[in-house]
């Protein structure tokens, strides 16, 4: 993966950036699972979390429940 104006030599893959960003997201998912299993925190249902590797921040977006979805109504 690389920016449109970057040369292939200056890609995230060649600089080793992609692996750590994926590891951060995987670690966060594992932490959510551990917290759920141990009943320490409730899962953030109805939330989409987006990680920005450039600023190391998370964006939380609320997703509305679908009125005709039986899973959403539980």
Secondary structure, 3 states (H helix, E strand, C coil): CCCCCCCHHHCHHHHCHHHHHHHHHHHHHHHHHHHHHCCCCCCCCCEEEEEECCCCEEEEEECCCCCCCCCCCC
